[in-house]
């Protein structure tokens, strides 16, 4: 054999080794590594995870590699996430049997039906024990397979689909469940039940094509202990260049573009504020003291009580959302304390249900907040024309967004989550997870009542001995004070 032939043989062997043992060459993107090593908000291991990502970002491959790592026990040096020291029992599933075969199975063990591709998925070929068990009635579909674990014993992987129904997900305890594509709530509940028996993991990888379903809503708005949500956009995937992104965007209808490119749940044509995120984002800055401010509040208990703070640059007629608050199942005392610390002098606009009287005390909800030291307006919110309709405020906000006169500080994650979920059904605003949006609308429609910090003005005059000057340059309407 010549040296050239030997070199070719070595090169082919290297390619073959890489193709049949992808764990050796897996170098996760930053978002993939964060997902693998996820912790919950308290810093504990997140046993329920959702990677809600844009199309073509590598989310499914990320999910397949993680499952292969658990099945084999071949944890890389950078791995700080969940770790099993023994063989595992795992489920991998897609929404249909066909998709489980063509996507999930293909990523794990190679392209179905092609003998030359067998073993070129995330699970190393040399660690697949024996011949996988075929799924009866579905060509080239695998029902289960056995994988050699570093302990010397074997892990077991079973393929499932949501269309089988929850009955097929009952009974057995498993260590790891990977759900590629969004599951129905009943399937997700069964996956949790199966994994909780062994203290195992459930993780999901999908693009949220069906909008704000119960599973998506829970992760986006009510993260519990041991849960973590991750997002990935086209910008997080280095393999996608600008030319590819632009080509894909041109082929998509406008209302799908944020979902496909950013992994934002889609509402079809029913989004209230479509494709506005980049137009309204604003890096935080020190707000000038001569910009009047106002706060809007939306009362709640089972759904959150929410408050939003606006600053108004009257030179350019631009509104800045600079702070927000959202908390459920708490008393007015707790909410009031959070609002007071942001400036008890700031006028608070409140909705008409704040006029309702408490059966025990006989006080209105607005009065209860007022007695906690908040600068509540005398009357409940009304649009400038005197009504309380929703649409005038929506149109005012939308027009400001489209003309660059409505900006939101970038760190207000709760606010951005809501604006991306805010949608219509049959032409009407869906009153679900809209608390911050309602509070914002009240404040935007009440800018004429925004005011300055008069106490701060007096303190500065006393300190420097100044008379009327820059502090009186912006007259305000003080009729809101009690």
N, C-alpha and C positions, 0 to 999 in steps of 0.2 A: 504494500500500500504506500503510495506516494505521500509526501508531507502535505500536499494540497488536499488530497483525499482524506487524510487523517484530520486536517483542520476542519473540513466540511463535516466530517462525522462528529467531531467534538461540538461544533456549533449546533448541529441538529440535535445532539443529545441535551445540550443546554436548553434549547427551545422546548424540547419535549419535557424536560424536568420542570421548567417554569409553567408550562401549560397544564401539567398534571399535578402540580403542587403549588397552587397560587398563594397559599399561606406564606410561602417563603419570600414572595415578592410583594406582598400587600403592604402598601404605604398609604395609610388613610389620609384623606383630606382633613383639614382642621375640624370641620363640622362632624365628620365621621368619627374622629377620635373622641371628640366631646360626647357624642352619642354613646359610643361603646363604654365610656368611663363615667356615665351619668350619675349624678347625685341629686337628691331632692332638695327642696328649699332649706331644709335643716342640716344639710351636709351628709345625710345618710344615703346609703345605696338605694338607687331608684329601681324598684323591681317592676314597675310599670312605666313603659316609655313609648312615646310617639315621636317619630321622625316625619314631620309633615313638610314635604319637600316639593320643589318644582320638578317638572318633567326633565329627564335626561341628566340628572345631577349625580347619579350613582347610588340612589337610595336603596334599590333592590339588591344590588351587589353588596352594599354595606351590610344589609340584613343577612344575606347568604353567608358572607365571610364570618360574621359573628357566630352564626349557628354552627358553622364548621369548626370554629375554635372551641366552642363548648363541647361538641361531639368528640373531638380528638384530645382535648386537654392541652393543645399546643398554644399556650398563651404567650404572646410576644412581650418583650421587655417593657414596652410603653403601656401595657395593659394595667389599669387600676380599677376596672369595673368588676362586675360579678365574676366569681371564679368557682368552678367546681373541681374538687380533688378526686372525684370518682366519675365513672361513666354516667351518662345522663340518658333519660328518655325524653324525646323531643317531638313536637308537632310542627309542621310547616304547612301553611295553607294560603290559598288564594280564593277569589270570589266564586269561581267555577272550577269544575274538574279539569276542563280544557286549559284554563289559564294557570292552574296549579302546575300542570304538566309543562306547558310551553314557557312559563316564566320562572316559577319557583324551582321546579325540578331541574330545568335547564341551567339555572344559576348555580345549583348545588352539585349536580353530577354530569352536566354536559347536555348538548342538544339531543332531544329525544329522537329515536329512530335512526341515528347515524352512529354506527359502531366506532368509527374513527374519532368521534367526539366524546365518547364515553370516558368519564374520568377527568374531563377537562373543565369541571366546575370548581366551586370553592372547596369541596371536600377532596383531599388528596386521593388520587386513584389507588395508590398502594395501601391506603387505609380502609378502603371499602371491602368488607369481608364477604366473600362469596358472591352470588348473583342476587341483585335486588328482586324482591317479590313483585310481580306484575299485578296491576289492578285489572280485574276481569271486566271485559266489555269496553275498555278504553284503550285504543291502540297506543303502544309505546309509553303508557302511563305506569308509574311505579307506585305501589301501595306502601311499601316499607323497605328499609335496608338497614344493615348492621355496619357500624363503623368502629375500627380499632381505637381504643383510648390509650393514652400514654401509661396508664396503670397496668396495661396488659390485658384488661378485660374489655368488654364491648359496650358501646353505646347503641341505642336504637332510635331510628328516625321514622316517623309515620307521616305520610302526606294526606291532607284533608282539604275540603272545600266548604265554603259557606252554604252552597246550595244543597248539601247533604242534610241540612236541618240540624237543630240543636240536639236532637235525640242521639245523633251519631257522635256528639261531643261529650256525652255524659259518661260518668262512671270512673274512668281511669285517671290516676294521678300522674302528672308529668312534671319534668323539671324546667323545660324551656318551651315556650310557644312563640313562634314567629308568624305574624299575620301580615302578608303583603297584599295590599289593597284594603280599603276600609271595611271592617266587619259590621254587620248588624249588631244592635245592642245585645240581643239574646245570645249570639255567638260569642261576643266579647265576654259576657258574663260567665259563660261556660268555660272559656279559656282561663279566666281568673280563678274560677272554682277549682279547675284541674291543677293549676300551678300552686295555689295556696296550700293545698294538702302537703306539698313537699317543700314549701318555702321557696318556690322557683320564680321564674321570670316570664313576663309577657311583654313583647315589644312589637310595635307596628311600624311599617314603612309604607307610606302612600302619598299621593297627591289628592287633596280634598275636592274631588270632582262633584260630589253630591251635596256640597254646601254645609250648612251648620246642622249636621245630624247630631243625635244625642252623644255619640262617642266624641266627636270633634268638639262640641260645645263644652262637655265636661272637662276635657283637657285644656281648652282655651280659657275657661272662665272659673273653674272650680278645682284647681289642682289640689289633690290631697297629699298626705304623707306618702312617701315612697313612690311618687309619680314625678315624671319629668317630660317636658315638651321641648322639642327642638325643631327649628325651621331651617330650610336650606334653599337659597335662591340660585339662579344661574350664576350670580357673582361668586358663589361659594364653590363652583366647579371649574377648576382651571382648564379642563379639557374643552370647554365651550368658548370659542372665540366670538368676537363681535359679529363677524359675518354670519356664523351659524345662528346666533341669537336673533339677528335681524331677519334672517330668512324664515325662521319659525314664527316670529311675531307677525310677519306679513300674512301668513297663512291662517292666523287665528282671528275669530271675531273679537271685537274690543272687550266685551264683557268677560272673556276667558283669559285675557292676557296676564292679569295679575295672578290668577290661579296657576296657569301653566309656567310662568316665569319666576314666581315668588312663593308658590305653595300656599297662597291665600285662599280660603274657602270661597267657592263660587256661588253666586246667587242668580246666575243668568242675567237677564236684562233688568232684574228687580233690585239691583244695588241702588241705594239712595244716593251715595256719593261715589260713583264709579271712577276708578283709576286716578284718585286724587292724592295718594300718599306722597309721591315725590313733589307735587306742587305745594304742599302745605308744610313739609318738614322744615324745621328751623333749629339750628344749634342754639342751646341756651345762652343767654347773655344777661348782664345786669340791667334790670328794667329801670329806666329813668323815673325819678320820684315825681316828675310832673306829668306822668301818664296816669290818668284816672283808672281805677280798677273796680271790678264788680265780680260777685260770686253767684252762681246759679246752683240750686239744690233740688234734688229729686228724692222724695221720701220713700222709704221702703222698709221691709222687715225680711220676708222670705226672699224677695229680690233685694239687691243692695240699695242702701242709701248712698247717693252719689253727689259729689260737689265738684264744680269746675271753676277755676279762677281765670279771669281775663284781664289783660291790660290793653288799653286803647291808645294807640298813637294817632292823635287827632290831626296831626299835620298831614299824614298820608291816608287817614281813615283806615288803618290796618289794625285788626284785632289779633292779639297773641294769647293763645291758651298756654299758660305757663305752669299750671299745677292742676292736679285732680286728686280726688279721694273717692274710694269705693269700698264699702264694708257692709256685710249683711248680718242679720240676727244680733244687732247691738242696740242699746238704748239711746235716746236723744242726748243723755249726759255724755256718753262716749263720743258720739258724733260731734257734739258741740265742742268738746275739748280739742278734737282734731281740727275743727274749722277755726276756732279762736286762735290757735297758735300760728295760723297763717295770716293773722291780722283781723282783730275783732272789730276794727273800724270799717272794714270793707262791707258795703251793703250786700245783703243776701236776698236774691229773688227766689220766691218759692211758689209751687203750684197750688191750684185751688183745693186739693185734698188736704192741705195744711190748715184749712178753715174748719175741718171737722173737729168736733169736741170729744175729748176722752170721757168715757162713761164714768170713770172713777173720780177724776179730779174736776171735770167740767171745763177744763181748759182746752183751747185749741192747740194743735200740734205746733203751729207757728208761735203761739204764746209761750209754750214750754221751751222752745229754742230761744226765744227772746229773753226769757228769764235766766237763761244760761249765759247771757252776756253777748249774744250775737246781734248784729245790726240788721234785723229783719225788716223788710219793707212793710209799710202799713197794710197794704192789700196784696192779695195773691197776684200772680203773674197775669198780665194781659199783653197782647200784641199792641203795637202803637195805635191800631185802629179800634182797640177796645175789646176784641174777642180773644178766645184762647185756642183758636184753631192751630193745628200742627203745621200745615203746609206753608203759611207765610214765613215761618221761621226757617223751614227747610230751604225754601227758595232764597232767602237772605244769606244763609250759610253757603249754599252752592254758588251763588253769584260772587260772593266774596272769595271763595276758593278759586274759582275760574279766573278771577281778575287779580289774583295775588294779594288780596287784602285780608286773608285769613291764614294765620300761621300757627303751628303747634310745635312746642319744644320736643325734640327727638326722644328724650328719655321717658316720656309719658306712655309707657307700654300699655297700660290698661285702656287709655283713650284710643290708641291705634287699634287695639284688638276690637273694640266696639265699632269703630267706624268701618272696619272691614267686614263686620257682621251685619251692619245696619241695612235692612232690605225691605222690599215690598212683596206682598202676595196679593194677587188679584187687584193690584193698584193701590193697596192700602199698606201703610207702615206696619210692620210686624212688631208688636209691643213685647219683645223678648230680648233681654240683654241690651237694652237701649237706655240704661239709666244715665250714663255719662253724656250720651247724645241729647237726652231731654234737658239735662242741667245746662249743657252748652247752649242749647236753643233758647232757654229762658234768659240766659245772660246776654246773648247776642242781641236779642230783641229788646233788651232793657238798657242798652248802652247810655241812654239819656240820663240814667240815674247813677252812672259810675262816678266815683268821687276820689279825692286825694286824701292822704293821711294828714288831717288837720292838726292832730296832736304833734306829729313830727314837725309840721310847719311852725307851730308855736314854739316848740323846743329850740328850733334853729334860730328863730328870731330872737329869742331870749338869750341864746348863746352868743350871737354876733351883733346884737343890737340893731338889727336891720328893720327898716320900715317896709311898706308895701313895695313889691318888686317882682322878681321872677316867680315868686310863689303865687301871685295873683294873676299871672299871665293867662292861665286857663281857668275861666270861671266854670263852676259846676253847679248842678241843681241839687240842693240839699234837702229836698222835700221828703226824702226817704227816712230821715232820722225820726226816731220815736220822740 
